[in-house]
Amino acid sequence: MPCLGHLNLNWFTLPISSQAVSLAMCKPLCPGDSAALQFLTTVASVCGFSLHHPSLTLPEPCIQQVCNKHVGGEAGASHQQDIPRLGKPQLKPEINTQPLVGRTSGLGGAMLWILRLVLCSLLTPTRADPGALLRLGMDVLNREVQNAMDESHILEKMAAEAGQKRPGMKPIKGITDLKVKDVLLPVITMNFTPGVGVFQCVSTGMTITGKSFMGGNMEIIVVLNITATNRLLQDEETGLPMFKSEGCEVILVSVKTNLPSNMLPKVVNKFLDSTLHKVLPGLMCPAIDAVLVYVNKKWASLNAPMPVGQMGTVQYVLTSVPTTTPSYIQVDFSPVVQQQKGNTVQLADDAGGAEFPEDHAEGSSQLLLSAAFLTAELALLQKSFDVKVKDTMIGELPPQTTVTLAGFIPKVAEAYPKPKPLVTQIRINKPPKVTMKTGKSLLHLHGTLEMFAARRRGKPPVSLFVLETHFNLKIQYSVHEDRLQMTTSLDRLLSMSRRSSSIGPFKEKKLIGFITDFLQEAYIPVINDVLQVGFPLPDLLDMNYNLAELDITENALVLNLKLD
C-alpha cells in the first residue's frame, strides 16, 4: 500500500500519495511511491517552486566547494578528498525538473494543464501587502555571525573544555591529558539556501596535545571545516525569527603530527579512528549552536511595542515565516499601530503595492516602509495637528489683526472698525495620509480653518468664518538613532471653500495668498515640532540606522542599510 500523506499548507489540506518530498512551504511527506513525486515535480516546475528530495546527497566536491576557497585552495580540495568527513551528509540538492515539463498530449495533456492551473492558483497565497519589508543580505548576516564568533570566544571556550570530563563521554584510547590550544581565527563563509536558510562553513585550525600510548607528548595540528545548515524558522512562542542548525559536520583538511615519520601512517590512522571521530564533532558542532543562540538574541526585542511619544505604540509583528532566496532573506511585517487608549489603527489596503527597487547592490540589505504604514503611524499624531494660533506677530507675516484681514475681505472693516487681534484655529478632521511617487512624498491634510476676532479679557473670541481646507506638505525623511524623522514644508493649498461666515459672503480666492503664507509661517513649524517625536524602526541585529541611505520609491520609503 502506498503511504498516504497530506500536503499541509496554511489554507487547505490535500490528501495525496507521495514520495518524501518538500514543496516550497509544504511540510515533508511520508515515503511511498514515485508517481506522486513526478506529479509534484511537474507542478513545481510550472508554478515556479523549488522541489527537494531529502534522500539524495551532493558529491564531495560540491559540499566542500565553499570551504576550499578559504583553506588550501585547489590543493586543499584534492587533499581533502582523502581525509574522511566526520558526520553524515545532510545537504539536499534540487532535482532537475526540466525533462518533465511538456509531456502532455491530446485530451490527457489538456486535462493536465487544467490541473496545473488549478494547483498553481491554490499554491499561490493571496494576502494584502505587508506594511514593512526587510531584506537581509549577506553583508549583515556575515557581520552578525562574525561578531557572535568573536565576542563570544566560543571556539576558545570549547577548546578549554576539551580536556574536561563530561557526563557520558567515554575515555579515548591511546591518548591522555587531552588539551586543545592555538585555535586559529575562524574564516566564515555563508551562502543562502533557498527555502531553508543559510549554509555555513567555518574554517579554522587548532593544536591537540596529550600523552600518547608511546609514553611521549603528542602534538597534532589540525585544519578543519565545520559545516552546517542554519534553518530559518519562526519561534512558535514568541513569533520571532530564529536560526536552528542542522546536519553539522566536521571535515578534516589537513593533519600534522610531531611523531617520527616512520610512525606516521599507523599513528594518524589510529588517531583518526579513535580520537578525532570522538572529539571533534562533539567539540566543534556545539560552537555553531552557541553562535546561533547569540545571533537569535539579536531578534529578542523585534516585536516589542515601541512608544510614539505619549500617543501610542508601534509593534513589528511577523506576517509569516521569513523567506530565503538565493540572494537574501525577506522578513514581512504586519505592523500593529495602537493608540494610547488601546484602539488599533488599521493599515489601508488601497495604497497600491510597494516593492523594492531592482537596482540594489548584490548582498546588500534594505528596509521598506510602505506609505500605508506611515499613514497609520501619523494617525497617532492627528490630534496634535490641531493648532490654535493667538500670536499677533508671526515671522515675516503682517500683523495678524482685523485690519490686515480687511485688506482681503472689506466687510471685516465694517464689522470691526477698530483693530482686533486675530485667533486662528486649524482642526484636522480626517486622518493624515501619506502618498509617494519616486523622489517625492506628500502628507495630505484635510480640515477646517476658523478665524476669530479676539475681544477683551474674559470674553470669548467671535468667529468670523470657517473654511474647509485641503493642503499638501512635502515630507523630507531622515534617521536619528533608531527613529525615522520627518520634516515638512508646504507644497500646495489644493482647495478652500467657505463653510460658514458671520460677516456675510466673500470670495475665498482672495484669501489664498493670505492663508498660504499663514500655513507656511505659523502652522508648519508647529507640525514639525510634533513630528520630532519620530517613529521607531525595527529593533534587530544591532542595526545602525544612522548610516542608512533613504530613497522614496513608488508607495514606499526604502532604507538602504549600511554597515559600520
LUMVEX-885555 format. One record per residue (C-alpha): residue in three letters; x, y, z. Coordinates in Angstrom, 3 decimals, padded with zeros to 6 digits. Example, Ala and Ser with C-alpha at 12.3 -4.5 7.8 and 13.67 -1.06 7.14 Angstrom:
% residues 2
R  type         X         Y         Z
R   Ala   012.300  -004.500   007.800
R   Ser   013.670  -001.060   007.140
//
This chain:
% residues 564
R  type         X         Y         Z
R   Met   000.000   000.000   000.000
R   Pro   001.389   003.428  -000.859
R   Cys   001.855   005.842   002.004
R   Leu  -000.922   008.430   002.187
R   Gly   000.342   011.810   003.239
R   His  -001.140   015.265   003.437
R   Leu   000.127   018.381   001.711
R   Asn  -000.094   020.791   004.640
R   Leu  -000.444   024.461   003.787
R   Asn  -001.907   027.427   005.591
R   Trp  -005.220   027.381   003.774
R   Phe  -006.115   023.795   002.791
R   Thr  -005.145   020.144   003.193
R   Leu  -004.804   017.975   000.110
R   Pro  -004.548   014.165   000.595
R   Ile  -002.011   012.631  -001.767
R   Ser   000.133   009.542  -002.246
R   Ser   003.671   010.826  -002.098
R   Gln   007.369   010.286  -002.023
R   Ala   009.232   012.042   000.806
R   Val   009.431   015.475  -000.750
R   Ser   009.186   019.107   000.278
R   Leu   007.304   021.568  -001.883
R   Ala   008.191   025.180  -001.048
R   Met   006.424   025.860   002.286
R   Cys   004.802   022.397   002.451
R   Lys   005.865   020.078   005.244
R   Pro   007.801   016.869   004.394
R   Leu   005.624   013.937   003.382
R   Cys   005.969   010.256   004.254
R   Pro   007.712   007.796   001.886
R   Gly   005.682   005.980  -000.728
R   Asp   005.520   005.551  -004.476
R   Ser   007.392   007.679  -007.015
R   Ala   004.405   008.611  -009.203
R   Ala   003.414   011.432  -006.880
R   Leu   006.980   012.721  -006.962
R   Gln   006.827   013.115  -010.741
R   Phe   003.402   014.697  -010.455
R   Leu   004.505   017.257  -007.850
R   Thr   007.730   017.890  -009.757
R   Thr   005.739   018.879  -012.832
R   Val   003.509   021.183  -010.790
R   Ala   006.534   022.712  -009.098
R   Ser   008.168   023.405  -012.457
R   Val   005.087   025.146  -013.831
R   Cys   004.361   027.088  -010.647
R   Gly   007.979   028.109  -010.109
R   Phe   008.518   026.281  -006.790
R   Ser   011.677   024.527  -005.660
R   Leu   011.385   020.768  -005.127
R   His   013.783   018.861  -002.908
R   His   014.350   015.182  -002.312
R   Pro   015.824   014.600   001.169
R   Ser   017.332   011.183   000.473
R   Leu   019.922   012.443  -002.016
R   Thr   023.347   013.872  -001.170
R   Leu   025.791   016.044  -003.032
R   Pro   029.131   014.668  -004.169
R   Glu   032.090   015.524  -002.003
R   Pro   033.485   018.387  -004.160
R   Cys   030.114   020.141  -004.111
R   Ile   029.909   020.095  -000.324
R   Gln   033.445   021.394   000.043
R   Gln   033.194   023.953  -002.728
R   Val   032.654   026.916  -000.411
R   Cys   035.180   025.959   002.259
R   Asn   038.048   025.232  -000.124
R   Lys   038.119   028.857  -001.241
R   His   039.454   029.760   002.194
R   Val   041.548   026.748   003.208
R   Gly   044.166   025.349   000.892
R   Gly   042.672   026.338  -002.475
R   Glu   042.750   023.600  -005.115
R   Ala   045.433   021.760  -003.238
R   Gly   043.273   021.724  -000.152
R   Ala   040.373   020.370  -002.178
R   Ser   042.361   017.496  -003.636
R   His   043.936   016.619  -000.291
R   Gln   040.637   016.801   001.495
R   Gln   039.092   014.028  -000.582
R   Asp   041.466   011.538   001.006
R   Ile   040.524   012.503   004.559
R   Pro   037.254   011.232   005.996
R   Arg   034.393   013.558   006.875
R   Leu   033.119   013.306   010.431
R   Gly   029.362   013.107   010.184
R   Lys   026.610   012.216   007.754
R   Pro   025.982   014.469   004.721
R   Gln   022.769   016.464   005.084
R   Leu   022.663   018.738   002.073
R   Lys   019.639   018.425  -000.228
R   Pro   020.129   019.250  -003.907
R   Glu   017.434   020.476  -006.225
R   Ile   016.047   017.854  -008.595
R   Asn   016.264   018.772  -012.261
R   Thr   012.590   019.020  -013.189
R   Gln   013.027   020.306  -016.728
R   Pro   012.607   016.970  -018.584
R   Leu   009.174   016.506  -017.033
R   Val   007.790   019.722  -018.485
R   Gly   005.824   019.447  -021.689
R   Arg   004.990   015.752  -021.521
R   Thr   001.381   016.322  -022.468
R   Ser  -000.633   015.388  -025.481
R   Gly  -004.256   015.119  -026.572
R   Leu  -007.092   015.189  -024.069
R   Gly  -004.838   013.956  -021.260
R   Gly  -002.470   016.869  -021.876
R   Ala  -005.308   019.388  -021.795
R   Met  -006.606   017.908  -018.548
R   Leu  -003.127   018.054  -017.035
R   Trp  -002.722   021.711  -017.957
R   Ile  -006.108   022.487  -016.376
R   Leu  -004.987   020.659  -013.259
R   Arg  -001.732   022.636  -013.294
R   Leu  -003.570   025.928  -013.435
R   Val  -005.854   024.921  -010.566
R   Leu  -002.983   023.778  -008.379
R   Cys  -000.879   026.843  -009.168
R   Ser  -003.722   029.081  -008.085
R   Leu  -004.122   027.106  -004.876
R   Leu  -000.405   027.056  -004.134
R   Thr  -000.028   030.812  -004.641
R   Pro  -001.090   032.594  -001.436
R   Thr  -003.125   035.771  -001.725
R   Arg  -002.769   038.341   001.020
R   Ala  -002.538   042.046   001.478
R   Asp   000.855   043.658   001.082
R   Pro   002.679   043.852   004.415
R   Gly   003.247   047.258   005.937
R   Ala   007.018   046.801   006.159
R   Leu   009.549   044.530   004.460
R   Leu   013.090   043.689   005.472
R   Arg   015.639   042.187   003.122
R   Leu   018.713   040.890   004.870
R   Gly   021.655   040.466   002.558
R   Met   024.797   038.540   003.236
R   Asp   026.540   041.723   004.417
R   Val   024.510   041.923   007.619
R   Leu   024.483   038.181   008.283
R   Asn   028.249   037.904   007.801
R   Arg   028.776   040.704   010.282
R   Glu   026.434   039.242   012.885
R   Val   027.866   035.738   012.715
R   Gln   031.439   037.043   012.759
R   Asn   030.648   039.320   015.716
R   Ala   028.993   036.445   017.528
R   Met   032.041   034.249   016.931
R   Asp   034.475   036.975   018.023
R   Glu   032.607   038.362   021.025
R   Ser   031.573   035.001   022.447
R   His   035.056   033.458   022.008
R   Ile   033.156   030.236   021.626
R   Leu   035.919   028.254   019.909
R   Glu   038.381   029.125   022.629
R   Lys   035.843   028.150   025.292
R   Met   035.159   024.850   023.574
R   Ala   038.882   024.225   023.344
R   Ala   039.315   024.952   027.048
R   Glu   036.615   022.395   027.875
R   Ala   038.057   019.726   025.593
R   Gly   040.124   018.045   028.280
R   Gln   037.436   018.147   030.947
R   Lys   035.430   015.062   031.762
R   Arg   031.813   015.342   030.671
R   Pro   028.878   013.084   031.527
R   Gly   028.502   010.208   029.069
R   Met   031.841   010.828   027.384
R   Lys   033.989   007.708   027.048
R   Pro   037.735   007.926   027.583
R   Ile   039.826   007.926   024.418
R   Lys   042.200   005.055   023.987
R   Gly   045.772   005.824   023.208
R   Ile   045.888   009.426   024.480
R   Thr   045.654   011.035   027.916
R   Asp   045.720   014.611   029.267
R   Leu   043.966   015.802   026.131
R   Lys   044.184   019.555   025.560
R   Val   043.334   021.916   022.705
R   Lys   045.258   025.144   022.102
R   Asp   046.254   027.660   019.427
R   Val   042.806   027.938   017.882
R   Leu   043.125   029.823   014.592
R   Leu   040.989   032.837   013.835
R   Pro   037.985   031.346   012.051
R   Val   037.111   032.249   008.464
R   Ile   033.354   032.148   007.992
R   Thr   031.688   031.618   004.638
R   Met   027.939   031.557   004.154
R   Asn   025.542   031.038   001.274
R   Phe   021.780   031.320   001.163
R   Thr   019.887   028.066   000.723
R   Pro   016.535   028.946  -000.900
R   Gly   013.538   027.868   001.117
R   Val   015.725   026.706   004.002
R   Gly   018.090   029.279   005.460
R   Val   021.861   029.671   005.350
R   Phe   024.609   027.156   004.636
R   Gln   027.570   027.994   006.859
R   Cys   031.178   026.912   006.729
R   Val   033.653   027.817   009.478
R   Ser   037.290   027.208   008.525
R   Thr   039.666   027.065   011.456
R   Gly   042.524   025.099   012.939
R   Met   043.913   024.075   016.302
R   Thr   046.595   022.080   018.041
R   Ile   045.611   018.997   020.033
R   Thr   048.109   017.804   022.611
R   Gly   048.349   014.906   025.050
R   Lys   050.398   011.924   026.084
R   Ser   050.358   009.198   023.505
R   Phe   050.310   005.457   024.015
R   Met   054.054   005.525   023.320
R   Gly   054.605   007.487   026.506
R   Gly   055.752   010.740   024.924
R   Asn   053.986   014.056   024.267
R   Met   051.918   014.002   021.104
R   Glu   051.077   017.169   019.210
R   Ile   048.539   017.121   016.394
R   Ile   047.939   020.224   014.257
R   Val   044.520   020.034   012.616
R   Val   042.970   022.274   009.956
R   Leu   039.264   021.674   009.534
R   Asn   035.947   022.962   008.231
R   Ile   032.756   022.973   010.263
R   Thr   029.703   022.991   008.034
R   Ala   026.030   023.217   008.932
R   Thr   022.718   024.338   007.509
R   Asn   021.152   027.066   009.625
R   Arg   017.431   026.672   009.085
R   Leu   015.412   029.885   009.445
R   Leu   012.227   029.372   011.441
R   Gln   009.659   031.328   013.412
R   Asp   009.526   030.655   017.138
R   Glu   006.036   029.413   017.952
R   Glu   006.003   031.010   021.404
R   Thr   007.492   034.419   020.691
R   Gly   006.724   034.786   016.984
R   Leu   010.338   035.860   016.420
R   Pro   012.695   034.667   013.678
R   Met   015.217   032.093   014.805
R   Phe   018.062   030.087   013.296
R   Lys   018.466   026.411   014.110
R   Ser   021.448   024.405   012.928
R   Glu   021.073   021.067   011.187
R   Gly   023.459   018.490   009.765
R   Cys   026.639   019.740   011.405
R   Glu   029.752   018.062   010.030
R   Val   033.465   018.381   010.700
R   Ile   035.612   017.961   007.590
R   Leu   039.341   017.475   008.044
R   Val   041.517   019.462   005.657
R   Ser   044.962   018.545   006.967
R   Val   046.553   016.740   009.907
R   Lys   050.189   017.087   011.035
R   Thr   051.940   015.423   013.970
R   Asn   055.269   015.630   015.749
R   Leu   055.692   011.849   015.865
R   Pro   058.555   010.237   013.914
R   Ser   057.846   009.916   010.213
R   Asn   058.173   006.124   010.255
R   Met   055.286   006.018   012.739
R   Leu   053.077   008.477   010.893
R   Pro   050.716   006.217   008.890
R   Lys   049.872   003.921   011.778
R   Val   049.527   006.690   014.345
R   Val   047.442   009.004   012.165
R   Asn   045.063   006.226   011.172
R   Lys   044.601   005.186   014.777
R   Phe   044.178   008.806   015.818
R   Leu   041.504   009.471   013.184
R   Asp   039.620   006.342   014.187
R   Ser   039.859   006.559   017.968
R   Thr   040.277   010.253   018.691
R   Leu   039.148   012.765   016.082
R   His   035.870   010.965   015.385
R   Lys   035.067   011.183   019.073
R   Val   036.444   014.612   019.898
R   Leu   035.874   016.999   017.009
R   Pro   032.119   016.728   016.272
R   Gly   031.223   016.964   019.959
R   Leu   033.676   019.806   020.404
R   Met   033.059   021.903   017.321
R   Cys   029.352   021.465   016.464
R   Pro   028.155   022.983   019.757
R   Ala   030.098   026.072   018.716
R   Ile   027.720   026.536   015.768
R   Asp   024.734   026.191   018.088
R   Ala   026.212   028.664   020.557
R   Val   026.806   031.240   017.826
R   Leu   023.209   030.913   016.635
R   Val   021.947   031.437   020.179
R   Tyr   023.958   034.636   020.218
R   Val   022.521   035.761   016.864
R   Asn   018.958   034.812   017.842
R   Lys   019.203   037.079   020.876
R   Lys   019.615   039.999   018.479
R   Trp   015.983   039.444   017.440
R   Ala   014.698   039.413   021.028
R   Ser   013.171   042.909   021.062
R   Leu   011.907   042.886   017.486
R   Asn   008.193   042.511   018.219
R   Ala   008.124   044.525   021.442
R   Pro   005.758   047.548   021.373
R   Met   007.727   050.789   020.971
R   Pro   006.292   054.154   022.043
R   Val   005.496   057.077   019.783
R   Gly   005.675   059.799   022.410
R   Gln   002.553   059.616   024.584
R   Met   000.291   058.966   021.609
R   Gly   000.588   055.202   021.173
R   Thr   002.874   052.358   020.181
R   Val   004.197   050.578   017.089
R   Gln   004.873   046.846   017.083
R   Tyr   006.626   044.968   014.272
R   Val   004.872   041.589   014.037
R   Leu   005.956   038.958   011.526
R   Thr   003.408   038.217   008.823
R   Ser   004.819   034.742   008.197
R   Val   007.980   032.671   008.410
R   Pro   010.861   034.601   006.779
R   Thr   011.610   033.574   003.202
R   Thr   015.080   032.654   001.961
R   Thr   016.032   033.297  -001.664
R   Pro   019.400   032.853  -003.409
R   Ser   020.281   036.499  -002.659
R   Tyr   018.632   037.494   000.616
R   Ile   016.303   036.679   003.478
R   Gln   012.996   038.544   003.374
R   Val   011.046   039.276   006.529
R   Asp   007.473   040.506   006.048
R   Phe   005.931   042.580   008.827
R   Ser   002.316   043.362   009.620
R   Pro   002.939   046.296   011.956
R   Val   000.474   046.906   014.760
R   Val  -000.124   050.628   015.316
R   Gln  -002.026   051.163   018.537
R   Gln  -003.361   054.341   020.108
R   Gln  -002.733   055.074   023.764
R   Lys  -006.329   054.126   024.611
R   Gly  -005.833   050.706   023.043
R   Asn  -007.536   051.231   019.689
R   Thr  -005.664   049.741   016.733
R   Val  -005.127   051.855   013.625
R   Gln  -005.829   049.718   010.575
R   Leu  -003.452   049.946   007.642
R   Ala  -005.189   050.999   004.458
R   Asp  -005.147   048.447   001.646
R   Asp  -005.708   050.899  -001.203
R   Ala  -002.272   052.499  -001.273
R   Gly  -001.011   050.270  -004.081
R   Gly   001.746   047.711  -003.964
R   Ala   005.119   048.594  -002.509
R   Glu   008.185   046.813  -003.891
R   Phe   011.927   047.002  -003.507
R   Pro   013.784   048.674  -006.365
R   Glu   015.732   046.292  -008.563
R   Asp   018.974   048.263  -008.625
R   His   020.181   047.445  -005.107
R   Ala   023.749   046.214  -004.689
R   Glu   024.343   042.474  -004.541
R   Gly   024.463   041.229  -000.955
R   Ser   023.112   044.488   000.491
R   Ser   020.218   044.904   002.921
R   Gln   017.154   047.137   002.771
R   Leu   014.162   048.058   004.901
R   Leu   010.956   049.104   003.138
R   Leu   008.237   051.120   004.898
R   Ser   005.018   051.390   002.935
R   Ala   003.039   054.599   002.558
R   Ala   000.095   052.822   004.216
R   Phe   002.216   052.059   007.275
R   Leu   003.493   055.637   007.565
R   Thr  -000.096   056.849   007.203
R   Ala  -001.145   054.658   010.127
R   Glu   001.713   055.976   012.259
R   Leu   000.795   059.587   011.529
R   Ala  -002.775   058.833   012.610
R   Leu  -001.389   058.600   016.153
R   Leu  -000.459   062.295   015.924
R   Gln  -003.676   063.548   014.333
R   Lys  -004.955   065.331   017.450
R   Ser  -001.592   067.065   017.824
R   Phe  -002.088   068.550   014.356
R   Asp  -004.965   070.661   015.704
R   Val  -003.462   074.089   016.336
R   Lys  -004.720   077.391   017.745
R   Val  -002.565   080.434   016.954
R   Lys  -003.042   083.565   019.064
R   Asp   000.176   085.432   018.298
R   Thr  -000.170   088.731   016.524
R   Met   003.366   088.833   015.151
R   Ile   004.477   085.655   013.352
R   Gly   007.703   085.515   011.371
R   Glu   007.569   087.618   008.207
R   Leu   003.776   087.847   008.224
R   Pro   001.993   091.166   008.573
R   Pro   000.274   091.742   011.954
R   Gln  -002.492   089.222   012.489
R   Thr  -005.297   091.720   013.097
R   Thr  -008.680   092.558   011.617
R   Val  -007.054   095.476   009.790
R   Thr  -004.809   093.103   007.797
R   Leu  -007.728   090.764   007.128
R   Ala  -009.889   093.678   005.932
R   Gly  -007.422   094.171   003.082
R   Phe  -008.737   090.898   001.628
R   Ile  -012.320   090.995   002.940
R   Pro  -013.611   094.606   003.183
R   Lys  -016.638   093.524   005.233
R   Val  -014.304   092.823   008.181
R   Ala  -013.589   096.574   008.479
R   Glu  -017.320   097.272   008.584
R   Ala  -017.854   094.777   011.395
R   Tyr  -014.716   095.823   013.314
R   Pro  -013.772   099.469   012.738
R   Lys  -011.168   099.227   015.483
R   Pro  -008.315   096.752   015.121
R   Lys  -008.792   093.427   016.900
R   Pro  -006.211   090.609   017.199
R   Leu  -006.957   087.525   015.153
R   Val  -007.070   084.000   016.551
R   Thr  -006.757   081.181   014.013
R   Gln  -007.663   077.581   014.754
R   Ile  -006.917   074.663   012.438
R   Arg  -008.560   071.303   013.031
R   Ile  -007.650   068.177   011.043
R   Asn  -010.889   066.215   010.696
R   Lys  -009.645   063.352   008.504
R   Pro  -006.720   061.006   009.185
R   Pro  -003.479   062.283   007.635
R   Lys  -002.477   060.401   004.504
R   Val   000.970   059.808   003.024
R   Thr   001.422   059.359  -000.721
R   Met   004.659   058.568  -002.502
R   Lys   005.942   058.835  -006.028
R   Thr   009.540   058.267  -006.994
R   Gly   011.568   061.036  -005.384
R   Lys   008.633   062.801  -003.707
R   Ser   006.452   062.180  -000.667
R   Leu   003.417   064.219   000.365
R   Leu   001.356   064.476   003.523
R   His  -002.307   065.217   002.763
R   Leu  -004.243   067.130   005.428
R   His  -007.986   067.762   005.328
R   Gly  -009.596   070.009   007.899
R   Thr  -011.064   073.354   008.790
R   Leu  -009.515   076.762   009.338
R   Glu  -011.560   079.042   011.567
R   Met  -010.643   082.662   012.166
R   Phe  -011.797   084.639   015.217
R   Ala  -011.720   088.257   016.309
R   Ala  -010.387   088.468   019.859
R   Arg  -012.192   090.551   022.450
R   Arg  -011.371   091.925   025.857
R   Arg  -010.231   089.574   028.559
R   Gly  -012.920   087.347   029.901
R   Lys  -014.952   087.374   026.721
R   Pro  -014.709   084.577   024.142
R   Pro  -013.499   085.486   020.650
R   Val  -016.069   085.891   017.876
R   Ser  -015.958   083.524   014.899
R   Leu  -015.565   085.367   011.616
R   Phe  -015.671   082.412   009.196
R   Val  -014.873   078.706   008.811
R   Leu  -013.070   077.377   005.729
R   Glu  -012.866   073.790   004.547
R   Thr  -009.261   073.209   003.502
R   His  -007.152   070.545   001.819
R   Phe  -003.420   071.124   001.583
R   Asn  -000.288   069.056   000.989
R   Leu   003.016   069.121   002.814
R   Lys   006.268   067.889   001.311
R   Ile   007.984   065.348   003.548
R   Gln   011.729   065.047   003.937
R   Tyr   012.880   061.902   005.712
R   Ser   015.920   061.302   007.856
R   Val   017.041   058.919   010.579
R   His   018.170   059.747   014.089
R   Glu   019.394   056.749   016.057
R   Asp   016.601   054.167   015.796
R   Arg   013.831   056.540   014.716
R   Leu   012.524   057.767   011.392
R   Gln   012.248   061.543   011.365
R   Met   010.049   063.717   009.170
R   Thr   010.330   067.390   008.316
R   Thr   007.643   069.129   006.264
R   Ser   007.209   072.195   004.130
R   Leu   004.133   073.491   002.347
R   Asp   003.592   072.052  -001.110
R   Arg   000.193   073.396  -002.191
R   Leu  -003.093   074.683  -000.867
R   Leu  -005.280   072.443  -003.019
R   Ser  -008.754   073.605  -002.122
R   Met  -010.503   076.055   000.164
R   Ser  -014.248   076.627   000.489
R   Arg  -016.415   078.619   002.884
R   Arg  -018.460   076.544   005.301
R   Ser  -019.885   079.448   007.367
R   Ser  -019.368   083.196   007.861
R   Ser  -020.614   085.757   010.398
R   Ile  -019.534   088.653   008.199
R   Gly  -021.522   087.637   005.121
R   Pro  -020.403   086.083   001.834
R   Phe  -016.977   086.777   000.374
R   Lys  -014.727   085.397  -002.353
R   Glu  -012.462   082.733  -000.859
R   Lys  -009.944   083.066  -003.695
R   Lys  -008.888   086.451  -002.360
R   Leu  -007.675   084.700   000.797
R   Ile  -005.487   082.099  -000.938
R   Gly  -002.239   084.064  -000.606
R   Phe  -003.015   085.145   002.952
R   Ile  -003.865   081.600   004.106
R   Thr  -000.933   080.063   002.226
R   Asp   001.528   082.384   003.955
R   Phe  -000.123   081.682   007.302
R   Leu   000.217   077.924   006.868
R   Gln   003.873   078.206   005.916
R   Glu   004.878   080.623   008.671
R   Ala   002.591   079.685   011.538
R   Tyr   001.255   076.155   011.062
R   Ile   004.133   074.167   009.511
R   Pro   006.595   074.943   012.364
R   Val   004.109   073.519   014.852
R   Ile   003.685   070.369   012.775
R   Asn   007.443   069.904   012.555
R   Asp   007.725   070.223   016.331
R   Val   005.129   067.464   016.714
R   Leu   006.950   065.239   014.232
R   Gln   010.186   065.435   016.222
R   Val   008.891   062.525   018.296
R   Gly   009.953   060.237   015.427
R   Phe   008.718   056.767   014.527
R   Pro   010.526   053.644   015.777
R   Leu   012.372   051.379   013.359
R   Pro   012.667   047.602   013.870
R   Asp   014.988   046.700   016.731
R   Leu   017.066   043.906   015.250
R   Leu   020.642   042.718   014.865
R   Asp   022.105   045.909   016.411
R   Met   021.299   047.759   013.201
R   Asn   022.787   051.258   012.954
R   Tyr   020.116   053.094   011.007
R   Asn   022.048   056.363   011.132
R   Leu   024.145   055.111   008.225
R   Ala   021.170   054.261   006.033
R   Glu   020.607   055.942   002.685
R   Leu   016.944   056.834   002.103
R   Asp   015.116   056.581  -001.202
R   Ile   011.500   057.493  -001.921
R   Thr   010.009   054.999  -004.371
R   Glu   006.508   054.212  -005.578
R   Asn   004.325   053.888  -002.457
R   Ala   007.277   053.263  -000.146
R   Leu   010.307   054.621   001.642
R   Val   013.375   052.382   001.276
R   Leu   016.267   052.485   003.730
R   Asn   019.453   051.100   002.211
R   Leu   021.179   049.725   005.285
R   Lys   024.912   050.247   005.666
R   Leu   027.419   048.617   007.987
R   Asp   029.741   050.433   010.382
//
